[in-house]
Amino acid sequence: ICEHSHRGPVFDAVLDEAVADCRTVGGIPDDYEILFLQGGATLQFGMIPMNFLPEDGVADYPDTGVWTNKAIKEAKAFGTVNVAFDGSACGYDHVPTREELSLSENAAYLHYCSNNTIFGTRFDVPPETAAPLVCDASSEMFARPIDVARHALIYAGAQKNLGPSGVALVIIHREFMSKAVRTPISMLDYARHAKGGSRLNTPPTFGIYMMGLVFKWILAEGGLEAIERRNEAKAKLLYDAIDGSGGFYRGVSRPECRSRMNVTFRLPSEALEKTFVAEAAAEGMDGLKGHRDAGGVRASIYNAFPIAGCERLASFMGEFASKHG
């Protein structure tokens, strides 16, 4: 695919199929545009307020972790940000309840991150707001069904569940898109990307091709309902190992907010955590060291991760607790 023109018939077919399959997978209504953009999710942190946050306006941002904190900093360059929930006060151990949200009147939009990779929390359902809802779904996009119609814009970096890094999937309601408060340069203008069919310049053709294959795989596996059931079963194995350890393992997230993509937990001491990570790596289970901002242990079990891996880790956790508990 890298040898074909991005405006030739071969890539035309690849792009058309990717858009159609994405719409089928996500149950995306016809009044939403599906865009494949560059810059990953990080560019969206600035592109969204640049387009939709008036200089004299306000947007609501619940701060539930590192990525929302980065998004808040970018948005402040364009207007006022109301931090509708300060998760740092509780160590980011949960996402806000409805009562904990402090919302603005006439907010331009509410931006939230549906799954927080570093601390292992997620929104079970989207926040309730009268403002247009914008979701960073990067780390769990198409890991479960999503109510697209409740959202004005959903975006996701591809690299967790959708394909190679460097591509961002953006799903945006056409009416919301038409309400842009600025006319930025063309590469930062959603309307121009939509009009150009995600091809204002040469797009990341290989990344889009791979995403198209992932959409077909999801459909072949039974769709998002089947993917969600599998992810629930995988996560349950690890959370059961945590909860059944008699306190040897302690989950970082409150149970009602637990992520199905990133299982985070602590051991009785940092020394034991280092030993756990080292012994697990020796058994072929690598990448378990927690993020530097959270510490502890983190098992990332995205869509493609096999259930056998979770079974093996759960068994190892039991063995390790018996040995060191």
N, C-alpha and C positions, 0 to 999 in steps of 0.2 A: 504493500500500500504506500510505502514511502517513496516509491518511484513514480507514482501517478500524480497527475495534476490535481490540485485541490478544487479545480473547476471542471474537471473532466467527467465523463459519464460513469467511470468506475467509482470515484469518490462520491459522486452524486448519489449513487445507489447506497453506498455505505452510510452516508449522512441521513438520507431519507429513512432507511431501515432503523437506524439508531433512534431517531426522533419518534418514529411510530412505535417501536418496541418500548421505549421509555414511557411513552404515554400509556401504553397498555399495562406495563408493570405497575406504574404508580397510580393508575386510575385518574389520570390528569385530564381535567375538562378541556374542551376545545377553546375556551376563552383565555387559556394560559399559553404563553410562549415558552418553548424549551430551547435554551441556549447553551452552547458549549464555549466557554470563555477561558482565557488564559490568566495566569497570575495566581491560580489557586484560590483558596478561601480568603487568604490574607488581603488580596486586592479588594475583595468584596467588603472588607471592614471599612475601607475608605470610599469605595464606589457607591455604596448604598446611601450614606449621608450626603455625599456630594450631589446625588441626584434627588434625594427626597427629604432632606432636613433643611428647612429654610433658615436663613441666618438669624431671624428673629423668632424661630420656632424651637420646639423641644421634642426630644424623642426619649422614650423609656427604655432603659437597659438594665434588666436584672443581672447583677454581677455574680455569676455562679462558678467562676474559675478563671484560669489563665487566658483562655481564648476570648471570653467576654470582656475581660479586663483590657486586652489588646484592642478589641473592637471599640470599647468606650474611648480609649485614648485617641483613636483615629477620628471618631465622630465629633469629638470636641473641636476639631479644626473647622467645622462647618456650622455649628449651632450649639444650642444648649443640650446637655445630656442630663437627664434625671436618672440617677442610679436607684432604680426602683426596689432593689434588694441588695444589701451588702453582705455577700457570702463570706468575705474575709473575717467577719466578726465571729463566725462559728467554725472557722477552719474549712469552709466549703464542704461541710459534711452532708449538706442536703440542698435541694432546690426549694424555692419559696412556695408556701401554701398561698391560697388566694388572700388570706388575711395578712400575710407578711408582705404582700406587694403594695408599694406606695406609688400609685399611678398618677400621671399628670392629666389635667383636663386638656382636651384637644391636642393630644400628642400626635405628631406626624406619623409615628409608627411605634410599635414595641418590638424590640429585637431580643431574641433569646437563643441560647444554644441548647439544643434538645438533649445532647449527650455530652458529658464532660469527661474527656479521656483521662485527665491527670488524677482527679480525685474519685472517679468512678461513680458519678451520679447521673441521673437523667430525669427529665420530665415524663411522667407516665402519660399525662395529657397536656396539651398546650396551655399556656397561661390564658386566663380569661381577661379580655380587654375589649374596649370599644374601638381602639385604634387599629389600623392595619397591622397585621401580624407578619413579622419577618423572622425566619428561622435559619440558623446555622445548623445544618444537619450533617456536617461533614463526617463525623465519626460513626454515624449509624444510618446513613442514607440507604434506603431500601433494605434495612435489616428487619423492618416490621412495616405494616400498613401505615400510611400517613394520610391524614385528612387534608388533602391539598386545598379543598374549597374554603377552609377556615383561614388560609394564609394568603397574603398579598404577594409574598416572595419567599422562596425556599432556595437555599444554595448549599453546595457541598463540594469540598475538594474531593477529587476522585480517589485519592490514594489509600483510603481505608477499605472501602467496599466496592468501588466502581471500576477501578482501573489504575493506570500509571499516574504518578504525580505530574502536576503541571496543568491539568485540565480542571475546570470548575463547572459543575452542572448548575444552571440557574433556571428555576421555574418561576415565572413572573406573570401575574394577572395583567392583561392588557390595559385595563382601566387604571390600575395603580401605575403602570409604566407611563401612561399618558400624563400623569400629574407631576412629572419631574419639575423641580423648582429651579434648576439650572440647565444650561446647555453646555456640557463639558466638551472636551475634545472627543472626537469620534470614537476612539477606543475605550472611552469611559462612559459612553452613552448607550443605555440599554435599548432604546428605540432604534438606534442605528444598527446595533448588532442584530436585532430582530428583523429589520428590513433587509439586512445583508445575509440573512440565513446563517449566522455565526461565521461568516467569511468576509469580514471587513478587510482582513489581510490573510496571509496563509495560516490556517488554523493548525493545531497539533493533530495532524491527520492520524498518526498511529495511535495516539491516546483515544481519539474518538472511535476509531476502529475497534480497539480493545474494549471500550465501554459498551459498544454495540454487542460484542460477543458476550459480555457479562449479562446484559439485559436478556439475551436469548437463553443463557444458562439459568437465570432466575425463573424465566417462564417454563423452561423444561423441568425445573425442580418442583414446580407446582405453584409458583407465584409467591407473593409476599406473606401470605398466611402460612404456607409451608416453611418458608425461611424463618418466620418468627417462631414457629413451634420448635424448630431445630435449635435456634438461638436460646430459647427459654430452657430447653433441656440441657444444653451445654452449660449455661450459667448456673442452673440449679445444682449440678454436680459439684461445682466449686463452692457455692454458697452453703450447701449442705455440709461440705467439709469444714468450712469456717464455723458454722453454727454448732456443729456436732463435736467441736474440739475441746469443749469444756473451758473455753476462754483462752486457750493457747493462741488461737488466731483471733484477731479483732478486725472486723470490717471497718474501713474508713468511712463509708457511706452509711447513713441511716437506712434500715431495711426497706422503708417505703420508697426510697429514691434510688435503689441500686441499679447501676448500669448493667445491661446484658452484653455489652461489648468490652468493658474494661473492669475486671474484678480486682479491687484494691483491698489490701489487708496488711496488718502489722503483726509482728511476733513479740514475745515478751521483752526482747532487747534488740538493739541495732546489730550487735555482734551475732545473734542468732539469725537475723535477717540476712547478713552477709554469708553465713554458713549455708542457709537455706538456698540462696541464689546460686552459690558455688556448687553445692551438691546436686541441685536440679540440673544445672548446666552439664555436669559430668554424666548425668543420665539422659542427656539429649534434649533437655527442656531449657532453651536459652531465652534471653530477653526478658527475664522476670524481675529485674531490678526496677523498683518504683521510680517515678519521675523525681528529679532533684527537688521539685517544689513540694512534693508530698511524702517522699521517703517510702520506706516499707517495700512491699511487693506488689507488682501489678501484672496480671495475666490478661493480655489483649486477645480476644477470641472473636475476631471479625467473621463475616459470613463464610469465608472459604476455610476457616480453621476447622479441622475435623473433630467430631465428637470423641473419637478415640484419644485425641490429645488431652481433652478435658478429663476423661476417665483416668488416663495415666497420671495427670497432675493431682487429681483428687486422691488417688491411691498413694502417691508419694507424700502428699500432705499428711495423710494418716500415719504413714510410716515414720515420717520426721517427727511428728508430735509425740508418738509413742517412744521414740528414741531420746528426745530432748525435753519432754514435758515433765 
